[in-house]
């Protein structure tokens, strides 16, 4: 590992990079093994795919491997994915080609791609002939690229490279389903070249959804992708969500108990809420940044109600219209289901020294009900244990801000939370 290249890697992804390189070396060196590999890097979107692939690329380049990097989502406008795939390979190989024959082979590749993608001039209207022409062009393309890779200078020759050549594909699960599946098939059937290793990053659940769109809902996604990939490397979460939150939540936000209305460890409370709503790492980072901005700018005389604020921050990051009502809560819960989140986790807090637990959804619902009514009105009536805790917070606010003399229509500051979050969100998005 190079400490500079992996700066900011708080999840220990460098270990996965080392493991992946060792795995490739062992597989290619095994007796009788094919000298080509197609690897699926199973990493949920938003959990650091691009961070990992770009730093893996830098590591491989430092080790003298030729590396092609393809942002599939960005390049899907090119049409057939073969254009982007081969274009990335040509770009990676051109600077290393040392013989005239290899340069000639490389220069002939674009013409081969054209004949592969547009064989109409050779088929005279005959579908079978068209298939034959495409198969021949694909085979020739593979041979040309293989000859170029085989000609690359090795030690002790000057400007030596180390094999294999790597092709790293990012953004696959952000592509159109038809484009993504075609790209994988192009790699499997057109780029099975000696000394070429292709690593494609994508969430396996998203790939399964894409396969169902393209192949039909009855497709066996596991079997379908087993025939397209040689190996699958499942990227671990990289440590607990709590470690992630603790590492990124600024100290002045995390440790000052006067900022929050009830006795709760903000790290534990925020972690439990984020896990309940199924946030990925990118969403967690965005939520923590926005939350810290709100807390740093808090000038109200009353403390922050975590149970009301954190779900609104999550909703903003997910692009939901913010409101303190049941409709917003249902949309937030539905967004969690789409992310694969299970049942709501319980968060812990203390109230007058007694430990309490509640789900984030339950707490938010009680806050929403309380904030919708005039503050004085919400202080009476028969309540559940959790609802009574929420109402006690309003009683504190009633005394602090209004000294118990608020008019009958005054609302809690909690009613302003959606506007506060949206305002802070606009500031961080500039």
C-alpha positions as CSV (number, residue, x, y, z in Angstrom):
1,X,0.0,0.0,0.0
2,X,1.1,3.6,-0.7
3,X,-0.1,5.9,2.0
4,X,-0.3,8.8,-0.3
5,X,-2.4,7.0,-2.9
6,X,-4.8,5.8,-0.2
7,X,-5.2,9.0,1.7
8,X,-8.7,9.3,3.0
9,X,-9.2,5.5,3.1
10,X,-10.9,5.2,6.5
11,X,-12.5,1.9,5.6
12,X,-9.3,-0.1,5.0
13,X,-10.0,-0.6,1.3
14,X,-6.3,-0.8,0.5
15,X,-6.5,-4.3,2.0
16,X,-9.0,-5.3,-0.6
17,X,-6.7,-4.0,-3.3
18,X,-3.8,-6.0,-2.0
19,X,-6.0,-9.1,-1.8
20,X,-7.4,-8.6,-5.3
21,X,-3.9,-8.3,-6.8
22,X,-2.7,-11.4,-5.0
23,X,-5.8,-13.3,-6.1
24,X,-5.2,-12.4,-9.7
25,X,-1.5,-13.4,-9.5
26,X,-2.3,-16.8,-8.0
27,X,-5.1,-17.6,-10.5
28,X,-3.0,-16.7,-13.5
29,X,0.0,-18.6,-12.2
30,X,-2.0,-21.8,-11.5
31,X,-1.0,-24.8,-13.6
32,X,-3.3,-25.1,-16.6
33,X,-5.2,-21.9,-15.8
34,X,-6.5,-19.5,-18.5
35,X,-4.4,-16.4,-18.7
36,X,-7.4,-14.1,-18.7
37,X,-9.9,-13.2,-16.0
38,X,-13.2,-11.4,-15.8
39,X,-13.9,-10.3,-12.2
40,X,-17.1,-8.9,-10.7
41,X,-16.3,-6.5,-7.9
42,X,-19.5,-6.7,-5.9
43,X,-19.9,-3.4,-4.1
44,X,-23.2,-1.5,-3.5
45,X,-23.5,1.7,-5.3
46,X,-22.4,4.5,-3.1
47,X,-20.1,2.4,-1.0
48,X,-16.9,3.6,-2.5
49,X,-16.7,1.9,-5.9
50,X,-15.0,4.8,-7.7
51,X,-12.7,5.6,-4.8
52,X,-11.5,2.0,-4.7
53,X,-11.1,1.5,-8.5
54,X,-9.2,4.8,-9.0
55,X,-6.8,4.0,-6.2
56,X,-6.4,0.4,-7.4
57,X,-5.6,1.9,-10.8
58,X,-2.9,4.1,-9.3
59,X,-1.4,1.1,-7.4
60,X,-1.3,-1.0,-10.6
61,X,0.3,1.8,-12.7
62,X,3.0,2.3,-10.0
63,X,3.7,-1.5,-10.4
64,X,4.2,-0.9,-14.2
65,X,1.0,-2.6,-15.3
66,X,-0.8,-1.0,-18.3
67,X,-4.2,0.0,-17.0
68,X,-7.3,1.0,-19.0
69,X,-10.1,2.8,-17.0
70,X,-13.6,3.0,-18.3
71,X,-16.4,5.1,-16.7
72,X,-19.3,3.1,-18.2
73,X,-22.1,5.4,-17.2
74,X,-20.3,8.4,-18.8
75,X,-19.4,6.6,-22.0
76,X,-22.7,4.8,-22.7
77,X,-23.6,7.7,-25.1
78,X,-21.0,6.1,-27.5
79,X,-23.6,3.5,-28.5
80,X,-22.2,0.0,-28.6
81,X,-20.1,-0.6,-25.4
82,X,-17.4,-2.3,-27.6
83,X,-16.4,1.2,-28.8
84,X,-15.8,2.5,-25.3
85,X,-14.1,-0.8,-24.1
86,X,-11.6,-1.0,-27.0
87,X,-11.1,2.7,-27.0
88,X,-10.0,2.5,-23.3
89,X,-7.7,-0.4,-24.1
90,X,-6.1,1.5,-27.1
91,X,-5.5,4.5,-24.9
92,X,-3.8,2.3,-22.2
93,X,-1.6,0.3,-24.7
94,X,-0.5,3.0,-27.1
95,X,2.2,4.5,-24.9
96,X,3.8,1.1,-24.3
97,X,3.8,-0.3,-27.9
98,X,7.4,-0.6,-29.1
99,X,7.3,-2.4,-32.5
100,X,6.1,-1.3,-35.9
101,X,4.0,-4.5,-36.3
102,X,2.2,-3.9,-33.0
103,X,1.5,-0.2,-33.9
104,X,0.1,-1.4,-37.2
105,X,-2.2,-3.9,-35.4
106,X,-3.4,-1.3,-33.0
107,X,-4.1,1.2,-35.8
108,X,-6.2,-1.4,-37.6
109,X,-8.5,-1.9,-34.6
110,X,-11.0,1.0,-35.3
111,X,-11.6,-0.4,-38.8
112,X,-12.3,-3.8,-37.3
113,X,-14.8,-2.3,-34.9
114,X,-16.6,-0.5,-37.7
115,X,-17.0,-3.8,-39.7
116,X,-18.1,-5.6,-36.5
117,X,-20.8,-3.0,-35.7
118,X,-22.0,-2.4,-39.3
119,X,-21.7,-5.6,-41.3
120,X,-24.6,-4.7,-43.6
121,X,-22.4,-4.0,-46.6
122,X,-21.1,-7.6,-46.5
123,X,-24.3,-9.5,-45.9
124,X,-26.4,-8.8,-49.1
125,X,-29.5,-9.0,-46.9
126,X,-28.7,-12.4,-45.6
127,X,-28.9,-12.6,-41.7
128,X,-26.7,-15.7,-41.5
129,X,-24.0,-14.0,-43.5
130,X,-24.2,-11.0,-41.2
131,X,-23.6,-13.2,-38.2
132,X,-20.6,-14.9,-39.8
133,X,-19.1,-11.5,-40.7
134,X,-19.6,-10.3,-37.1
135,X,-18.1,-13.4,-35.6
136,X,-15.0,-13.2,-37.9
137,X,-14.5,-9.5,-37.1
138,X,-14.8,-10.2,-33.4
139,X,-12.3,-13.0,-33.6
140,X,-9.9,-10.9,-35.6
141,X,-10.2,-8.0,-33.1
142,X,-9.3,-10.4,-30.3
143,X,-6.3,-11.7,-32.2
144,X,-5.0,-8.2,-33.0
145,X,-5.3,-7.0,-29.4
146,X,-3.7,-10.2,-28.1
147,X,-0.8,-9.7,-30.5
148,X,-0.3,-6.2,-29.3
149,X,-0.3,-7.3,-25.6
150,X,2.1,-10.1,-26.4
151,X,4.5,-7.7,-28.0
152,X,4.7,-5.3,-25.0
153,X,8.3,-5.0,-23.7
154,X,9.2,-7.0,-20.7
155,X,12.2,-6.8,-18.3
156,X,15.1,-6.4,-18.9
157,X,14.1,-4.4,-22.1
158,X,13.8,-0.6,-21.8
159,X,10.4,0.8,-20.8
160,X,9.4,-2.7,-19.6
161,X,5.8,-3.4,-18.5
162,X,4.4,-6.0,-16.1
163,X,1.6,-8.2,-17.3
164,X,-1.3,-8.7,-17.1
165,X,-2.9,-5.6,-18.6
166,X,-5.9,-4.4,-16.5
167,X,-9.2,-3.0,-17.7
168,X,-11.2,-1.4,-14.8
169,X,-14.9,-0.7,-15.4
170,X,-16.6,1.7,-13.1
171,X,-20.3,3.0,-13.0
172,X,-21.8,-0.2,-14.5
173,X,-24.8,-0.2,-12.3
174,X,-25.6,3.4,-13.3
175,X,-26.0,2.4,-16.9
176,X,-29.1,1.5,-18.9
177,X,-29.8,-2.2,-18.3
178,X,-29.4,-3.1,-22.0
179,X,-26.1,-1.3,-22.2
180,X,-24.7,-2.8,-19.0
181,X,-25.6,-6.4,-19.9
182,X,-24.3,-5.9,-23.5
183,X,-21.0,-4.5,-22.1
184,X,-20.5,-7.6,-19.8
185,X,-21.2,-9.9,-22.8
186,X,-18.8,-8.0,-25.0
187,X,-16.1,-8.4,-22.5
188,X,-16.8,-12.1,-22.0
189,X,-17.1,-13.0,-25.7
190,X,-14.8,-10.5,-27.3
191,X,-12.0,-9.7,-24.9
192,X,-11.1,-13.1,-23.5
193,X,-7.5,-12.3,-24.3
194,X,-4.4,-13.7,-22.8
195,X,-2.8,-11.5,-20.1
196,X,-5.9,-9.2,-19.9
197,X,-7.8,-9.0,-16.6
198,X,-11.1,-7.1,-16.6
199,X,-12.5,-5.9,-13.2
200,X,-16.1,-4.6,-13.3
201,X,-17.6,-3.0,-10.2
202,X,-21.4,-3.2,-9.7
203,X,-23.9,-4.0,-7.0
204,X,-25.0,-7.6,-7.5
205,X,-28.7,-6.7,-6.7
206,X,-28.7,-4.0,-9.3
207,X,-27.2,-6.4,-11.9
208,X,-29.9,-9.0,-11.1
209,X,-32.5,-6.3,-11.7
210,X,-30.9,-5.4,-15.0
211,X,-30.8,-9.0,-16.1
212,X,-34.5,-9.3,-15.3
213,X,-35.2,-6.2,-17.5
214,X,-33.2,-7.5,-20.4
215,X,-33.7,-11.3,-20.2
216,X,-37.2,-11.3,-18.6
217,X,-38.4,-11.7,-15.0
218,X,-37.9,-15.5,-15.0
219,X,-34.1,-15.3,-15.6
220,X,-31.9,-17.1,-13.1
221,X,-29.6,-14.1,-12.3
222,X,-27.0,-16.2,-10.4
223,X,-26.6,-18.7,-13.3
224,X,-26.7,-15.9,-15.9
225,X,-23.8,-14.0,-14.3
226,X,-21.8,-17.2,-13.4
227,X,-21.3,-17.8,-17.1
228,X,-20.1,-14.2,-17.6
229,X,-17.7,-13.8,-14.7
230,X,-14.8,-16.0,-13.7
231,X,-14.6,-14.6,-10.2
232,X,-16.7,-12.5,-7.8
233,X,-15.0,-10.5,-5.1
234,X,-17.5,-9.2,-2.6
235,X,-16.4,-5.9,-1.1
236,X,-17.0,-5.9,2.6
237,X,-18.7,-3.0,4.3
238,X,-15.4,-1.9,5.6
239,X,-16.0,-1.6,9.3
240,X,-19.1,-0.8,11.3
241,X,-21.4,2.1,10.4
242,X,-20.7,3.4,13.9
243,X,-17.0,3.6,13.2
244,X,-17.8,5.4,9.9
245,X,-20.0,8.0,11.8
246,X,-17.5,8.4,14.7
247,X,-14.6,9.1,12.2
248,X,-16.6,11.8,10.3
249,X,-18.7,13.5,12.9
250,X,-16.7,16.6,14.1
251,X,-15.8,16.5,17.7
252,X,-17.6,19.7,18.6
253,X,-20.8,18.3,17.2
254,X,-20.4,14.8,18.8
255,X,-19.5,15.5,22.4
256,X,-21.4,18.6,23.6
257,X,-24.4,17.3,25.5
258,X,-25.9,20.8,25.7
259,X,-26.7,20.7,22.0
260,X,-29.3,17.9,22.3
261,X,-32.6,17.7,24.1
262,X,-32.3,14.3,25.7
263,X,-29.3,12.4,26.9
264,X,-28.1,10.5,23.9
265,X,-24.8,9.7,22.4
266,X,-25.1,11.5,19.0
267,X,-22.8,8.9,17.3
268,X,-24.9,6.0,18.5
269,X,-28.2,7.7,17.8
270,X,-27.3,8.9,14.3
271,X,-25.8,5.5,13.4
272,X,-29.0,3.7,14.5
273,X,-31.2,6.0,12.5
274,X,-29.1,5.7,9.4
275,X,-29.1,1.9,9.6
276,X,-32.8,1.9,10.1
277,X,-33.3,3.8,6.8
278,X,-30.7,1.8,4.9
279,X,-28.1,4.5,4.0
280,X,-25.1,3.6,1.9
281,X,-21.7,5.2,2.6
282,X,-22.1,8.1,0.2
283,X,-25.5,9.0,1.8
284,X,-24.0,8.7,5.3
285,X,-21.3,11.1,4.4
286,X,-23.7,13.6,2.9
287,X,-26.0,13.3,6.0
288,X,-23.1,13.8,8.4
289,X,-21.9,16.9,6.5
290,X,-25.3,18.5,6.5
291,X,-26.1,17.6,10.1
292,X,-22.8,19.1,11.2
293,X,-23.5,22.3,9.3
294,X,-26.9,22.7,11.0
295,X,-25.5,22.0,14.5
296,X,-22.6,24.4,14.1
297,X,-25.1,27.2,13.0
298,X,-27.6,26.5,15.8
299,X,-28.4,29.7,17.7
300,X,-31.8,28.8,19.2
301,X,-32.2,29.0,22.9
302,X,-33.5,25.4,23.0
303,X,-31.6,22.3,22.2
304,X,-31.9,20.2,19.0
305,X,-34.4,17.4,18.9
306,X,-32.4,14.5,17.2
307,X,-35.6,12.4,16.7
308,X,-37.1,15.1,14.5
309,X,-34.0,16.5,12.8
310,X,-32.0,13.4,11.7
311,X,-34.8,11.8,9.6
312,X,-35.4,15.2,7.8
313,X,-31.7,15.4,7.0
314,X,-31.8,11.9,5.6
315,X,-34.9,12.8,3.5
316,X,-33.2,15.8,2.1
317,X,-30.2,13.8,1.0
318,X,-32.5,11.4,-0.7
319,X,-34.3,14.2,-2.5
320,X,-37.6,13.9,-0.7
321,X,-39.9,16.9,-0.1
322,X,-39.6,17.6,3.6
323,X,-42.5,17.8,5.9
324,X,-43.4,16.9,9.5
325,X,-46.2,14.5,8.6
326,X,-47.1,10.8,8.0
327,X,-46.7,11.1,4.2
328,X,-43.1,12.1,4.5
329,X,-42.4,9.4,7.0
330,X,-44.0,6.8,4.7
331,X,-41.9,8.0,1.7
332,X,-38.8,7.8,3.8
333,X,-39.6,4.2,4.9
334,X,-40.3,3.2,1.4
335,X,-37.0,4.6,0.2
336,X,-35.4,2.5,2.9
337,X,-37.2,-0.6,1.6
338,X,-35.9,0.0,-1.9
339,X,-32.4,0.2,-0.4
340,X,-32.9,-3.3,1.1
341,X,-33.2,-2.1,4.8
342,X,-35.0,-4.5,7.1
343,X,-37.0,-3.7,10.2
344,X,-36.4,-0.5,12.1
345,X,-33.6,-0.6,14.6
346,X,-34.1,0.7,18.1
347,X,-32.1,3.7,19.2
348,X,-31.2,4.3,22.8
349,X,-31.4,7.5,24.9
350,X,-31.8,8.5,28.5
351,X,-34.6,10.5,30.1
352,X,-34.2,11.6,33.6
353,X,-31.6,8.9,34.1
354,X,-33.8,6.1,32.8
355,X,-32.8,4.3,29.6
356,X,-35.4,4.3,26.9
357,X,-35.5,2.7,23.4
358,X,-37.6,3.5,20.4
359,X,-37.5,3.1,16.6
360,X,-36.5,6.3,14.7
361,X,-39.8,6.1,12.8
362,X,-41.9,6.0,16.0
363,X,-40.0,8.9,17.5
364,X,-40.4,11.0,14.3
365,X,-44.1,10.3,14.1
366,X,-44.6,11.5,17.7
367,X,-42.6,14.6,17.0
368,X,-44.5,15.3,13.8
369,X,-47.9,15.0,15.7
370,X,-46.6,17.3,18.5
371,X,-45.2,19.9,16.2
372,X,-48.4,20.1,14.1
373,X,-50.4,21.5,17.0
374,X,-50.0,24.6,19.1
375,X,-47.3,24.0,21.7
376,X,-49.7,24.6,24.7
377,X,-52.3,22.2,23.3
378,X,-49.8,19.3,23.1
379,X,-49.0,19.3,26.8
380,X,-52.2,17.5,27.8
381,X,-54.0,14.2,27.2
382,X,-53.3,10.5,27.6
383,X,-50.0,9.6,25.9
384,X,-47.7,6.6,25.4
385,X,-44.4,6.5,27.2
386,X,-42.5,7.7,24.1
387,X,-45.0,10.3,23.2
388,X,-44.9,11.6,26.8
389,X,-41.2,12.0,26.5
390,X,-41.6,14.1,23.3
391,X,-44.3,16.2,25.0
392,X,-42.0,16.8,27.9
393,X,-39.5,18.3,25.5
394,X,-42.1,20.7,24.3
395,X,-42.9,21.6,27.9
396,X,-39.2,22.6,28.3
397,X,-39.4,24.7,25.2
398,X,-42.6,26.3,26.4
399,X,-40.9,27.4,29.6
400,X,-37.6,28.5,28.0
401,X,-39.0,30.5,25.1
402,X,-42.4,31.6,26.3
403,X,-42.0,31.3,30.1
404,X,-45.3,29.4,30.1
405,X,-47.2,32.4,28.6
406,X,-47.3,31.5,24.9
407,X,-50.5,32.4,23.1
408,X,-52.8,29.6,22.2
409,X,-51.5,29.4,18.6
410,X,-47.7,29.4,19.1
411,X,-46.0,26.3,17.5
412,X,-42.9,24.5,18.5
413,X,-39.6,25.4,16.8
414,X,-39.7,21.8,15.5
415,X,-42.2,23.1,13.0
416,X,-39.3,25.1,11.4
417,X,-37.1,22.0,11.0
418,X,-37.9,21.3,7.4
419,X,-37.1,24.8,6.4
420,X,-33.9,24.8,8.5
421,X,-32.7,21.6,6.8
422,X,-33.6,22.8,3.3
423,X,-31.8,26.1,3.9
424,X,-28.6,24.4,5.2
425,X,-28.8,21.9,2.3
426,X,-28.8,24.8,-0.2
427,X,-25.7,26.2,1.4
428,X,-23.8,22.9,1.3
429,X,-24.8,22.2,-2.3
430,X,-23.2,25.4,-3.7
